[in-house]
Amino acid sequence: MRFSIYEKAYNNLQEELEITSVLNKLNQFEKLKNGILNDDQLTLFNYIFQTPHFSNNEKNRKYTHKIDYSNFLSAKEKLLIKKEKNNLDEYLLTYLE
């Protein structure tokens, strides 16, 4: 009996540590994105790799974007007219084609 309580507590702790580890990695990735990408690149990156959101209303189920489409278009246009594009600019624009 005593062993199973310790085992259960240990397993719960392991699960907590795994979740914490994943959240820390996500936080580090967000910091890295914000440090490396300029505002326009970040907007395009977030638009490309966003997760789909669907409304819960049964009558009007539709896909929605978290990112405003006009902001996306503005960022894309800025990168398209940019004279000296770096590799990341080219990659993001190619990905959108």
FENVENRA-V438075 format. One record per residue. RES is the residue in three letters. SS is DSSP state (H for helix, E for strand, C for the rest). PHI is phi as a letter, one per 40 degrees, with the letter a starting at -180 (none if undefined). BURIAL is # if it has 9 or more other ideal C-beta (glycine too) atoms within 8 Angstrom, else .. Layout:
res={RES	RES}
ss={SS	SS}
phi={PHI	PHI}
burial={BURIAL	BURIAL}
This chain:
res={MET	ARG	PHE	SER	ILE	TYR	GLU	LYS	ALA	TYR	ASN	ASN	LEU	GLN	GLU	GLU	LEU	GLU	ILE	THR	SER	VAL	LEU	ASN	LYS	LEU	ASN	GLN	PHE	GLU	LYS	LEU	LYS	ASN	GLY	ILE	LEU	ASN	ASP	ASP	GLN	LEU	THR	LEU	PHE	ASN	TYR	ILE	PHE	GLN	THR	PRO	HIS	PHE	SER	ASN	ASN	GLU	LYS	ASN	ARG	LYS	TYR	THR	HIS	LYS	ILE	ASP	TYR	SER	ASN	PHE	LEU	SER	ALA	LYS	GLU	LYS	LEU	LEU	ILE	LYS	LYS	GLU	LYS	ASN	ASN	LEU	ASP	GLU	TYR	LEU	LEU	THR	TYR	LEU	GLU}
ss={C	H	H	H	H	H	H	H	H	H	H	H	H	H	H	H	H	H	H	H	H	H	H	H	H	H	H	H	H	H	H	H	H	H	H	H	C	C	H	H	H	H	H	H	H	H	H	H	C	C	C	C	E	E	C	C	C	C	C	C	C	C	E	E	C	C	C	C	H	H	H	H	H	H	H	H	H	H	H	H	H	C	C	C	C	C	H	H	H	H	H	H	H	H	H	H	C}
phi={none	c	c	c	c	c	c	c	c	c	c	c	c	c	c	c	c	c	c	c	c	c	c	c	c	c	c	c	c	c	c	c	d	c	c	c	c	c	d	c	c	c	c	c	d	c	c	c	b	c	c	c	b	b	c	c	c	c	c	b	c	a	c	b	c	c	c	c	c	c	c	c	c	c	c	c	c	c	c	c	c	c	c	b	c	c	d	c	d	c	c	c	c	c	c	c	c}
burial={.	.	.	.	.	.	.	.	.	.	.	.	.	.	.	.	.	.	.	.	.	.	.	.	.	.	.	.	.	.	.	.	#	.	.	.	#	.	.	#	#	#	#	#	#	#	#	#	.	#	.	.	.	.	.	.	.	.	.	.	.	.	.	.	#	.	#	.	.	.	#	#	.	#	#	#	.	#	#	.	.	.	.	.	.	.	.	#	#	#	.	#	#	.	.	.	.}
